[in-house]
């Protein structure tokens, strides 16, 4: 689940197929995302103090994350996201088509640094 709040996504399945919009909220437990202007339903509201007029309210419902594709800002196409470690051990998201970075996932860890950086930390520990 590499899609985050604020990402630009394209709907690839359902009635709103082909529509591009922004992610408002992501629910990791259910695997769904609330996307702006997508999967709108009509909800009938009874008159109350909060809604004195009552009537029909149009609201967005969550969409399954598997039905969304990330839209890369650098290449402009809908693509899958991958995760990789950089040389300094930072984990980041990246576009599978153009290889551009899509933001950091986790901070740097020495265990995930490349061989050159890892050796320097191991040799200093061994000398002590």
N, C-alpha and C positions, 0 to 999 in steps of 0.2 A: 504494500500500500504506500506508494511513493507520492501520490497526489496529496497536495496540501491546500489549506485555505489560501485564497488569493491567486491560485493558479488559473490559467486560461485553459479550458478543456473543450473538446468536441464530443457530442453525444454520438455513439456509433450504433446504438440499437434502440428500438422503441419508436413511439409516435413523434418524438422530437429529433429524429436521426438527422445528422448533418448540422445541427445548431451549435454555434460556438458561444461560450459564455464564461463567466468567472465562478469559481467555487466559493460559496458563502461559508459553509461549515462542513467538517468531515467527522463522521461518527465511526470510530475504529472498531467498536464492539459489534456493530451490525454490518459493517463494511459498506456503508452508504454515504453519499455526499449530497448536500443541498446546493443546487446549482441555480444561479440567478436566471429567472424567466423560463426554466425548463420544468416539465412535468407538473404543470399547473392544474389544480383541481378546484371545483366549486364546492364551498362549504356553506350550508344553510345555517344562519345564525338567528337564534330566537331573540326577541327583544329583551334587553336587560339594562342595568344602569351603565355598564360599560359600552354597550351597543344599543342606544335608545331607539334607533331607527330599525335595527334588525336587518334582514335581507340576505343576500347571497354574497359571500366573500370569496375572492379568488386567491389561492395561496399555492406556494410551491411545496412539493413533496420530495422526499429524498430519492436519489437515483443510485442504483447499484454501481460500485466502483468499477466493476468489470465492463460496464457499458459506457465508460468514459475513456478518452484518450487525451493525453497532454498535448497542448499546442506549443511547440517550441518558438520562442520569440526570435531566435537567430535565423532559423531556416523557414519558419512560418508554416510548417506542416504538422499534422497530427501524427504523433509518434509514441512509441513506448519509452519508458524511463528505465535507466539502469542505475546500479550503485557501484561505485569503485572507490578505492583508496588512493590518495595522492602520495607523493614521495614523502611528505612530512607526517603521514598517518591520518590525515583528515579524510573522513568519509563524505562523499558528495553524490548528488543525483546528476545524471547526464543524459542528454538526448541520444538515442540509439542511432539516429540517422546522420546527424552532423557531428556528434561528439562534444557539443557545447555543454558547459556546466549549467545546471539548473538550481544550484544552491547547495549549501552544506547540510548534511544530515547529523553528523556527530563530530565533536571536537577531536583534536589530534590525540592519538595513542601511540606510545613508543612501540608496542607490539605489532602495529600495522605499518610502521615506517619501512621504507625500502632497505635493502641489504646494507648500503653504505651508511645510512643513519643508524641502523640497528647495531652494526658492528662497533661503532664508536661508543655507544652506551655500554655494550657488553665488555669491551676492553677496559673501560674506566672502572667498572665494577670488579673485574678480575684483578686489576692491579692493586686495589685497596685491600 
